[in-house]
Structure formats: structure tokens, C-alpha cells
Amino acid sequence: MNLLTSNIGRLRLIGFLEGTSFLLLMGIAMPLKYIWEIPAATIGIGYAHGILFVAYCILVIPAKLEFKWNLKTTFLVLIASLLPFGTFIADYKLFKKTNIS
């Protein structure tokens, strides 16, 4: 199944990209900015991460409606976007099981 043809597939793809951008921002760009005083390091990845974060939060809504997630599950899926490796854990524990192949 193509990732882009289902709500959960799109959420999984954006979750992977959002999680990766978050790790790049925290692990590479922020140290470059604050330790080595290179403020430009956060600009590009910061914008990309911001767009991906918003897209992830928006994509949670159709997935919640399609799979009838309760408030707790929806809350945990949204919290995952705020934690390092959170979207990867959400993908492994919830999205992969929900994906209909």
C-alpha cells in the first residue's frame, strides 16, 4: 500500500519526517547555534520542523476520526510530537498496527 493513499499512511510519513527533523534540530542545529555560536544553523531546519509539526498535528484529526481513537489515544499521539523519538514510538506502538496493508 502506498503511504500517501490513506490517512494513517500520511500520518506515519509525516511523523517520520517530523521526528527526524526534531532530532536534527535538537542534536545538530541547536548545539551549533548555542555552543559554537552559529545562529544560522537553526533557520532552515527550524522552519522545516515547524511546518512538519503543524502538518502532523493536523493529520492526527482525520486519523482519529477514521480509527475512532478515544481522547487518551489522541492525546498520546499528539504528545508524541513533543518528545524526542516520540513519533517513532507512536509509529511502532500504534500506527503500524492500525495500517491496513
TIVO-2410 file (N, C-alpha, C; in nm, 3 decimals):
# residues 101
REC num residu      c1      c2      c3 atome chaine
REC   1      M   0.084  -0.119   0.000     N      A
REC   1      M   0.000   0.000   0.000    CA      A
REC   1      M   0.088   0.125   0.000     C      A
REC   2      N   0.056   0.218  -0.082     N      A
REC   2      N   0.127   0.345  -0.089    CA      A
REC   2      N   0.096   0.427   0.036     C      A
REC   3      L   0.200   0.482   0.096     N      A
REC   3      L   0.180   0.560   0.220    CA      A
REC   3      L   0.085   0.678   0.202     C      A
REC   4      L   0.082   0.735   0.086     N      A
REC   4      L   0.004   0.857   0.067    CA      A
REC   4      L  -0.143   0.833   0.035     C      A
REC   5      T  -0.186   0.708   0.028     N      A
REC   5      T  -0.325   0.680  -0.009    CA      A
REC   5      T  -0.418   0.663   0.111     C      A
REC   6      S  -0.366   0.668   0.231     N      A
REC   6      S  -0.451   0.652   0.349    CA      A
REC   6      S  -0.416   0.758   0.454     C      A
REC   7      N  -0.512   0.784   0.542     N      A
REC   7      N  -0.488   0.882   0.649    CA      A
REC   7      N  -0.373   0.838   0.738     C      A
REC   8      I  -0.372   0.711   0.775     N      A
REC   8      I  -0.267   0.664   0.866    CA      A
REC   8      I  -0.132   0.660   0.795     C      A
REC   9      G  -0.132   0.632   0.665     N      A
REC   9      G  -0.008   0.633   0.589    CA      A
REC   9      G   0.054   0.771   0.583     C      A
REC  10      R  -0.031   0.871   0.557     N      A
REC  10      R   0.019   1.009   0.555    CA      A
REC  10      R   0.069   1.050   0.693     C      A
REC  11      L  -0.003   1.010   0.799     N      A
REC  11      L   0.040   1.043   0.935    CA      A
REC  11      L   0.172   0.976   0.968     C      A
REC  12      R   0.189   0.850   0.926     N      A
REC  12      R   0.315   0.779   0.950    CA      A
REC  12      R   0.431   0.848   0.879     C      A
REC  13      L   0.410   0.887   0.753     N      A
REC  13      L   0.516   0.952   0.676    CA      A
REC  13      L   0.555   1.086   0.738     C      A
REC  14      I   0.457   1.169   0.766     N      A
REC  14      I   0.486   1.300   0.827    CA      A
REC  14      I   0.543   1.282   0.968     C      A
REC  15      G   0.496   1.181   1.041     N      A
REC  15      G   0.552   1.153   1.174    CA      A
REC  15      G   0.700   1.119   1.167     C      A
REC  16      F   0.737   1.038   1.067     N      A
REC  16      F   0.878   1.004   1.049    CA      A
REC  16      F   0.960   1.129   1.015     C      A
REC  17      L   0.910   1.209   0.923     N      A
REC  17      L   0.982   1.331   0.884    CA      A
REC  17      L   0.989   1.431   0.999     C      A
REC  18      E   0.879   1.445   1.074     N      A
REC  18      E   0.876   1.538   1.187    CA      A
REC  18      E   0.972   1.493   1.296     C      A
REC  19      G   0.972   1.363   1.325     N      A
REC  19      G   1.063   1.310   1.427    CA      A
REC  19      G   1.208   1.327   1.387     C      A
REC  20      T   1.238   1.304   1.261     N      A
REC  20      T   1.374   1.320   1.212    CA      A
REC  20      T   1.417   1.467   1.219     C      A
REC  21      S   1.328   1.557   1.178     N      A
REC  21      S   1.362   1.700   1.183    CA      A
REC  21      S   1.382   1.747   1.327     C      A
REC  22      F   1.304   1.692   1.420     N      A
REC  22      F   1.318   1.727   1.562    CA      A
REC  22      F   1.455   1.683   1.614     C      A
REC  23      L   1.495   1.561   1.580     N      A
REC  23      L   1.625   1.511   1.625    CA      A
REC  23      L   1.739   1.590   1.562     C      A
REC  24      L   1.726   1.625   1.434     N      A
REC  24      L   1.829   1.708   1.370    CA      A
REC  24      L   1.837   1.846   1.434     C      A
REC  25      L   1.722   1.902   1.466     N      A
REC  25      L   1.718   2.034   1.529    CA      A
REC  25      L   1.785   2.030   1.666     C      A
REC  26      M   1.745   1.933   1.748     N      A
REC  26      M   1.798   1.926   1.885    CA      A
REC  26      M   1.942   1.873   1.890     C      A
REC  27      G   1.974   1.778   1.802     N      A
REC  27      G   2.105   1.714   1.811    CA      A
REC  27      G   2.216   1.782   1.733     C      A
REC  28      I   2.180   1.856   1.630     N      A
REC  28      I   2.284   1.920   1.546    CA      A
REC  28      I   2.270   2.072   1.543     C      A
REC  29      A   2.153   2.119   1.503     N      A
REC  29      A   2.136   2.264   1.483    CA      A
REC  29      A   2.146   2.344   1.613     C      A
REC  30      M   2.083   2.297   1.719     N      A
REC  30      M   2.086   2.372   1.845    CA      A
REC  30      M   2.228   2.377   1.905     C      A
REC  31      P   2.301   2.265   1.908     N      A
REC  31      P   2.440   2.277   1.956    CA      A
REC  31      P   2.525   2.371   1.870     C      A
REC  32      L   2.504   2.367   1.737     N      A
REC  32      L   2.578   2.460   1.652    CA      A
REC  32      L   2.545   2.605   1.688     C      A
REC  33      K   2.419   2.629   1.718     N      A
REC  33      K   2.377   2.766   1.750    CA      A
REC  33      K   2.429   2.811   1.886     C      A
REC  34      Y   2.412   2.728   1.987     N      A
REC  34      Y   2.441   2.774   2.124    CA      A
REC  34      Y   2.581   2.741   2.175     C      A
REC  35      I   2.644   2.638   2.122     N      A
REC  35      I   2.779   2.605   2.167    CA      A
REC  35      I   2.883   2.673   2.079     C      A
REC  36      W   2.864   2.659   1.947     N      A
REC  36      W   2.963   2.714   1.853    CA      A
REC  36      W   2.920   2.847   1.793     C      A
REC  37      E   2.812   2.903   1.842     N      A
REC  37      E   2.765   3.036   1.804    CA      A
REC  37      E   2.747   3.053   1.653     C      A
REC  38      I   2.674   2.958   1.594     N      A
REC  38      I   2.639   2.965   1.453    CA      A
REC  38      I   2.486   2.972   1.446     C      A
REC  39      P   2.428   3.090   1.461     N      A
REC  39      P   2.282   3.101   1.470    CA      A
REC  39      P   2.209   3.061   1.342     C      A
REC  40      A   2.275   3.070   1.229     N      A
REC  40      A   2.209   3.035   1.103    CA      A
REC  40      A   2.179   2.885   1.093     C      A
REC  41      A   2.241   2.804   1.178     N      A
REC  41      A   2.222   2.658   1.172    CA      A
REC  41      A   2.078   2.616   1.199     C      A
REC  42      T   2.006   2.694   1.274     N      A
REC  42      T   1.869   2.655   1.311    CA      A
REC  42      T   1.762   2.706   1.215     C      A
REC  43      I   1.797   2.795   1.125     N      A
REC  43      I   1.695   2.860   1.042    CA      A
REC  43      I   1.623   2.760   0.951     C      A
REC  44      G   1.694   2.694   0.864     N      A
REC  44      G   1.630   2.603   0.768    CA      A
REC  44      G   1.561   2.485   0.834     C      A
REC  45      I   1.633   2.418   0.922     N      A
REC  45      I   1.574   2.300   0.988    CA      A
REC  45      I   1.462   2.342   1.083     C      A
REC  46      G   1.473   2.461   1.139     N      A
REC  46      G   1.368   2.512   1.227    CA      A
REC  46      G   1.238   2.536   1.152     C      A
REC  47      Y   1.247   2.597   1.035     N      A
REC  47      Y   1.128   2.619   0.952    CA      A
REC  47      Y   1.067   2.486   0.908     C      A
REC  48      A   1.153   2.396   0.862     N      A
REC  48      A   1.105   2.265   0.816    CA      A
REC  48      A   1.036   2.190   0.930     C      A
REC  49      H   1.099   2.192   1.047     N      A
REC  49      H   1.040   2.124   1.162    CA      A
REC  49      H   0.906   2.188   1.200     C      A
REC  50      G   0.898   2.318   1.197     N      A
REC  50      G   0.773   2.386   1.231    CA      A
REC  50      G   0.660   2.347   1.138     C      A
REC  51      I   0.687   2.343   1.009     N      A
REC  51      I   0.585   2.304   0.911    CA      A
REC  51      I   0.545   2.158   0.931     C      A
REC  52      L   0.643   2.071   0.951     N      A
REC  52      L   0.613   1.929   0.972    CA      A
REC  52      L   0.536   1.906   1.102     C      A
REC  53      F   0.568   1.982   1.206     N      A
REC  53      F   0.496   1.970   1.334    CA      A
REC  53      F   0.348   2.006   1.316     C      A
REC  54      V   0.322   2.115   1.249     N      A
REC  54      V   0.184   2.157   1.225    CA      A
REC  54      V   0.112   2.055   1.137     C      A
REC  55      A   0.179   2.007   1.033     N      A
REC  55      A   0.118   1.906   0.945    CA      A
REC  55      A   0.084   1.780   1.023     C      A
REC  56      Y   0.174   1.737   1.111     N      A
REC  56      Y   0.150   1.618   1.194    CA      A
REC  56      Y   0.025   1.638   1.280     C      A
REC  57      C   0.017   1.751   1.347     N      A
REC  57      C  -0.098   1.778   1.435    CA      A
REC  57      C  -0.228   1.782   1.355     C      A
REC  58      I  -0.225   1.837   1.236     N      A
REC  58      I  -0.345   1.842   1.151    CA      A
REC  58      I  -0.384   1.702   1.104     C      A
REC  59      L  -0.284   1.620   1.068     N      A
REC  59      L  -0.312   1.486   1.018    CA      A
REC  59      L  -0.362   1.390   1.125     C      A
REC  60      V  -0.344   1.426   1.252     N      A
REC  60      V  -0.398   1.343   1.360    CA      A
REC  60      V  -0.551   1.342   1.354     C      A
REC  61      I  -0.611   1.454   1.313     N      A
REC  61      I  -0.758   1.468   1.315    CA      A
REC  61      I  -0.827   1.365   1.224     C      A
REC  62      P  -0.793   1.355   1.094     N      A
REC  62      P  -0.861   1.254   1.013    CA      A
REC  62      P  -0.833   1.110   1.058     C      A
REC  63      A  -0.712   1.085   1.108     N      A
REC  63      A  -0.680   0.950   1.157    CA      A
REC  63      A  -0.764   0.919   1.281     C      A
REC  64      K  -0.779   1.016   1.370     N      A
REC  64      K  -0.863   0.998   1.490    CA      A
REC  64      K  -1.005   0.964   1.451     C      A
REC  65      L  -1.059   1.035   1.354     N      A
REC  65      L  -1.198   1.012   1.311    CA      A
REC  65      L  -1.213   0.877   1.242     C      A
REC  66      E  -1.118   0.842   1.156     N      A
REC  66      E  -1.127   0.716   1.083    CA      A
REC  66      E  -1.117   0.595   1.175     C      A
REC  67      F  -1.024   0.600   1.270     N      A
REC  67      F  -0.999   0.484   1.355    CA      A
REC  67      F  -1.067   0.495   1.491     C      A
REC  68      K  -1.146   0.600   1.511     N      A
REC  68      K  -1.225   0.620   1.632    CA      A
REC  68      K  -1.139   0.610   1.759     C      A
REC  69      W  -1.027   0.683   1.756     N      A
REC  69      W  -0.942   0.687   1.873    CA      A
REC  69      W  -1.013   0.761   1.985     C      A
REC  70      N  -0.995   0.714   2.107     N      A
REC  70      N  -1.051   0.785   2.222    CA      A
REC  70      N  -0.961   0.904   2.257     C      A
REC  71      L  -1.003   0.982   2.354     N      A
REC  71      L  -0.930   1.104   2.391    CA      A
REC  71      L  -0.789   1.071   2.439     C      A
REC  72      K  -0.772   0.962   2.513     N      A
REC  72      K  -0.641   0.925   2.565    CA      A
REC  72      K  -0.544   0.894   2.451     C      A
REC  73      T  -0.588   0.813   2.354     N      A
REC  73      T  -0.502   0.777   2.242    CA      A
REC  73      T  -0.466   0.901   2.160     C      A
REC  74      T  -0.564   0.985   2.133     N      A
REC  74      T  -0.538   1.107   2.057    CA      A
REC  74      T  -0.439   1.197   2.131     C      A
REC  75      F  -0.456   1.210   2.261     N      A
REC  75      F  -0.365   1.291   2.344    CA      A
REC  75      F  -0.223   1.234   2.336     C      A
REC  76      L  -0.208   1.102   2.347     N      A
REC  76      L  -0.075   1.041   2.342    CA      A
REC  76      L  -0.010   1.058   2.205     C      A
REC  77      V  -0.090   1.049   2.100     N      A
REC  77      V  -0.037   1.070   1.965    CA      A
REC  77      V   0.012   1.213   1.949     C      A
REC  78      L  -0.061   1.309   2.002     N      A
REC  78      L  -0.019   1.449   1.995    CA      A
REC  78      L   0.103   1.476   2.083     C      A
REC  79      I   0.106   1.418   2.202     N      A
REC  79      I   0.221   1.435   2.292    CA      A
REC  79      I   0.348   1.377   2.229     C      A
REC  80      A   0.331   1.271   2.150     N      A
REC  80      A   0.446   1.208   2.084    CA      A
REC  80      A   0.525   1.308   2.000     C      A
REC  81      S   0.458   1.406   1.944     N      A
REC  81      S   0.527   1.504   1.861    CA      A
REC  81      S   0.613   1.601   1.942     C      A
REC  82      L   0.595   1.602   2.072     N      A
REC  82      L   0.672   1.692   2.157    CA      A
REC  82      L   0.794   1.626   2.220     C      A
REC  83      L   0.806   1.495   2.207     N      A
REC  83      L   0.914   1.421   2.272    CA      A
REC  83      L   1.014   1.367   2.170     C      A
REC  84      P   1.143   1.371   2.204     N      A
REC  84      P   1.241   1.310   2.115    CA      A
REC  84      P   1.207   1.161   2.097     C      A
REC  85      F   1.211   1.113   1.977     N      A
REC  85      F   1.177   0.976   1.940    CA      A
REC  85      F   1.029   0.943   1.960     C      A
REC  86      G   0.948   1.040   1.999     N      A
REC  86      G   0.807   1.016   2.028    CA      A
REC  86      G   0.727   0.969   1.908     C      A
REC  87      T   0.750   1.029   1.792     N      A
REC  87      T   0.674   0.989   1.674    CA      A
REC  87      T   0.715   0.850   1.626     C      A
REC  88      F   0.840   0.813   1.651     N      A
REC  88      F   0.886   0.679   1.613    CA      A
REC  88      F   0.821   0.574   1.703     C      A
REC  89      I   0.808   0.606   1.831     N      A
REC  89      I   0.743   0.514   1.925    CA      A
REC  89      I   0.595   0.502   1.892     C      A
REC  90      A   0.531   0.615   1.862     N      A
REC  90      A   0.389   0.612   1.824    CA      A
REC  90      A   0.370   0.529   1.697     C      A
REC  91      D   0.460   0.541   1.602     N      A
REC  91      D   0.451   0.463   1.479    CA      A
REC  91      D   0.460   0.313   1.511     C      A
REC  92      Y   0.554   0.277   1.594     N      A
REC  92      Y   0.576   0.136   1.627    CA      A
REC  92      Y   0.461   0.078   1.708     C      A
REC  93      K   0.415   0.154   1.808     N      A
REC  93      K   0.314   0.101   1.900    CA      A
REC  93      K   0.170   0.115   1.851     C      A
REC  94      L   0.142   0.214   1.767     N      A
REC  94      L   0.003   0.238   1.729    CA      A
REC  94      L  -0.020   0.240   1.579     C      A
REC  95      F   0.056   0.321   1.508     N      A
REC  95      F   0.027   0.342   1.366    CA      A
REC  95      F   0.048   0.215   1.283     C      A
REC  96      K   0.154   0.141   1.312     N      A
REC  96      K   0.182   0.020   1.234    CA      A
REC  96      K   0.069  -0.082   1.248     C      A
REC  97      K   0.013  -0.092   1.368     N      A
REC  97      K  -0.098  -0.186   1.393    CA      A
REC  97      K  -0.225  -0.140   1.326     C      A
REC  98      T  -0.239  -0.010   1.310     N      A
REC  98      T  -0.361   0.048   1.252    CA      A
REC  98      T  -0.355   0.045   1.100     C      A
REC  99      N  -0.234   0.042   1.044     N      A
REC  99      N  -0.218   0.047   0.898    CA      A
REC  99      N  -0.274  -0.080   0.834     C      A
REC 100      I  -0.363  -0.064   0.743     N      A
REC 100      I  -0.424  -0.177   0.674    CA      A
REC 100      I  -0.351  -0.197   0.542     C      A
REC 101      S  -0.275  -0.305   0.532     N      A
REC 101      S  -0.196  -0.332   0.411    CA      A
REC 101      S  -0.268  -0.428   0.320     C      A
***
